[in-house]
């Protein structure tokens, strides 16, 4: 699946900042996974763990003034936020309207990136739908849909650039951009768009994160730090689990745990002079795995191995 962890000397990713995604505390896709946790708890613990910024989550207000007040209270910056596109299925004008509203919120709080994933026929939010891994057991784009998605994302990238943000694409399990070939094609088709490098989703898809970093390192404008438990991923594939079951069974974990070689990733990012955010994002069941101790361990690991 991925190369085994190898020893690497610590590096210093000068210019980077370290943030967290609230999915550590409260899951955006599955409300039974601490979906009712108050925003104040999330932000207080995020700040206590030593993070400097946060991405958006479902508990966050979409009113700019209210959002700014909540973040300022805990001395946190807004890094960015996920946007689900449906360019393959919907009218572009409606898609752009939704994108522009999200972009305006992020711009109002000086977020540097806007995260997008094409979610036409996505499976990751369906609790009982098995993930697929090949060409025949999962949704795929036909050629006409590829053209609509690529053209739409190209326009989104231009709109983001006009607003002073970078559009970053989130390769994600359970979506139509899941395989290595799909990711490579999308990046080739939309040269104005950058990549959100998510080591956990790459590894879960059976893709070597280091190979992606080697090929596309110059396109990486945002990073999610998430590791993988190999035995859980292999069982999920073998027994055709849903994304929900894989998450609650612990397929993802924080950097420093699991099989992803983060020292090598940090070294690769340093070689490409990466200067963006490093965002810890490892969703599990917060009841089984309490968020704050996990967040503290992750923050210490990044400090010790990336020098920030």
N, C-alpha and C positions, 0 to 999 in steps of 0.2 A: 504494500500500500504506500508506505513512505519510508524513507531511509531511517535507520536507527539513530538515536541521539548520539552525537559524538562530542567529545570535549572540545570546547573553544574558549579562547581567552576572552575575558570581559572587554566590551568596547564602550565607548562613550558616544551616544547619539546626540551630539551637541546641537542645540537649537530645537530639540523635540520637547513636547509637553506630554504629560501622562493624564489621561482621563478615564472615565468609566461609562459603561452603558447601563441604564437602570434595569435592564433585563436580568442583571445579577440578583436584583431584589424582587422584581415584579414582572412577570412574563407578559409581553405584548400580544402573543398569539393565543395563549391559553389562560383564561381568566381564573381557573381553579388553582393556578400556581402563583399564589399571593397577589392575584390581580387587584385586590382591594387594599393593598398596603398604602397608607397615606404618603403623599408626596413629601411631607416634612420629614418622615422617617428615612426615606430614600436619600434625600439631600443631606440630612444631618450625618448619616453613616458614611455616605460617599466622601464628604469633607473630612470626617474623622479618620478615614482610611488614608488620607493624604493625596487624594486626586484633585487636579486643578480644574477639570472641566467635565462636562456631561453631554451626551447626546440626548435627544428627545425620547420620551416614553409616553405611554398612553395616559399616565397620571398628570402630565405636565399641562398647564394652561396654554391655550393657543392665542390668548390675548397678549400682545407684546409687553404691555406695562406690567401685567400680573406675572408674566414669566420672568421678566427682568428683576422684579422685586423679590421673587422667590429665590432666584439664583444669587442675587447680590447678598441676600441674607446669609448665605453660606459661602460667599466668596468663590463661587464657581462660574466658569465661562461656559457659554453654549458653543459646542463644537460643530454640531450638524444634526441632521435627523433623516430618518428613512422616509422615502416616498415610493409607494407602489404604483408603477405604471402599468397600463393595459393597452399599450400601443398596438399590439397585434389584433385586438378585438374591437376597440372603440374608435369613434371619430376623433381625429387629431385635435380639433378645436376644443372639444370637451376635455381631453387629456391635458392640453396646454393650460387651460383655465385652472384646473386642479394643481398643476405643477407651479404655476405662477403664484397662487395663494400660499403654498408651502414655502416657496422661494422668498416671498416677501417677509414672512415671519422670521426666517433664518437671517435674512439681510438686516432686519431691524435690530437684531442682537449681535451683529458682526460675526456670525458663524462663518468659518472659512470654507466649509464643504456642504454640499447637498448630496445625499445618498439616494441612489435609485436602483430598483430591481424590477425587471419585467415580470409581472405576476399573472399574466393571462394563463389560465388553466393551472395555476400553481397548486401544489399538493401539501405544502408544509403546514398549512393551517387546519387541515382536515385530520381530526384526532384518530380516525380509524382507517385511513387510506394508506396503503403500503407505499413506501418509497420505491422508485425504480432506479436502476443503475445502467441499463443498456439502451439500445435503440428502440426496442419494441415494448418495453414495460413502463414507459413514462411519457408524459406529453412532450411533443417536440414542435418546433415551428416549421411550417412549410415555406417554400421560397417566397411567396407573396408576403407572408407574415414577417419573414426576415427583413424584407425591404421596408416594410412599415416601421418595424422596431428600430432598425438602423437609422432611417431618415428621421424619425421622431426623436431619438436620443441625440442625434446630431444637432437638431434644433434646440433641444433642452440644454445641451452643452453651451451653445451660443448665448442663450438667455441667461444661464448661470454666469457666464463670463462677463456679460454686460452688467450684471448685478455685483460683480466682484467676488464671486464664489467659484469653486471648481466642482464640476459634476463628476462624481465617482461612482462607478458601477460595482454593485455588491453581488458577486457570484454567490449563489445560495442553493442549498439542497432543496429539492422539491419544486424547482422552477425550470423554465425552459432553457436557462443558461446554467447547466450543471456540469457537463462534461468538459474536459480539457479542450477538445476541438471546438466546442461551442464558445467557450471563453476566448480562445485565440481568434476565432472568426469575428466575434463581436468587436474586439479591440481593433482588429484590422479594418472592419467596416466603419468604425466611428473614431477616427483619429483624434478628434477634438475632445474626446471623453477620456478621463483618467480611471484608474483602477483602485478600488478599495481592496486591499490585500487582507483577506481573512483566512488565516492559517488553518483554523478549525474546519471551516466549510470545505476548503480545498482538500484537506486530508480525508474528511468523511467521504468525499466524492471519489476517493482513490487517486488523487492527484498529488504529486510531490510539491509541497509549497516552495521548496528551494529551487526547483526547476522553473516554476512560474516566476519567481523573483529574479532568476537569472535572465529569463527572456524578456520580462516586462518591467523590470525594476525602475526604468526611467519613467514609466507610466503610473507608478504608485504614488498617490497623493493622499492616502489615508490608510490607516492600519488598524485592524482588529486583532487583538492578542487573545487567542483561544486555542487550547490544546484538545487532544483527542485521546480517549481510552480505546486502544486498539481492539481489545477483546469484546467490548460492547459494540463497536462499529462492525466487526466481523459477524457477530451474532445478529445484529440488525439486518445486515445484508442477507445472511443465510436464512433467517426466519421471516423475512419480508415485513419488518416492523414499519409502523408509521413514524413520521418525524416526531410526533408527540411522544410516542413510547420510547424512542431513542433518547430524547431529552430527559424524560423522567427516570430512565434507567442509567443515566449518567454518561452518555456518549461524549459530552463536552466537559472540559475542566479548564482550570486556569493555567497560565504559563508557569512552568516549573513542575507541573504534574502532567501525566500522560506522556505521549510519545513524540510530540513535535519538538524539533531541535531549535529552540529559541536562541541560544547563543549564536548558532550559524545564521539564523534569520537576522538578528541584530547586526552581525558582521556584514551581511549582504546589504542591509539598508544603509549602513555606514558607507559602503563602497559606492552606493548610488547617491550619496550625500542627501539622504532623506532628512527633511526638516519639519515634518508635519506632526500630527498628534498620534500617540500610541494609546489606543483605547482598549482597556480590558473588557471583555464581553464573553462570559462563559455561562450560558443559561443551564441551570439545573432546577430541580425542585427545591425551592427555598425552605421548605419544611424539613426535608431530609438533610439539606446542606445549607445551614444558616449563612446568610450573605456576608455579614460583617467580618467574621474570621477569614472567610475565603478572600474577600477584598483586601484585607490587611496582608495576607500572605502574597497575593498577586502583586500588590504595590511594592512590597519589600523585594520581591524577585526582580521586578523591572529595574528598581533602583540599583540592585547589586549587579545585574548582568548587562544593563544598557546604560548605566551611569547617569540616569535622570530620574 
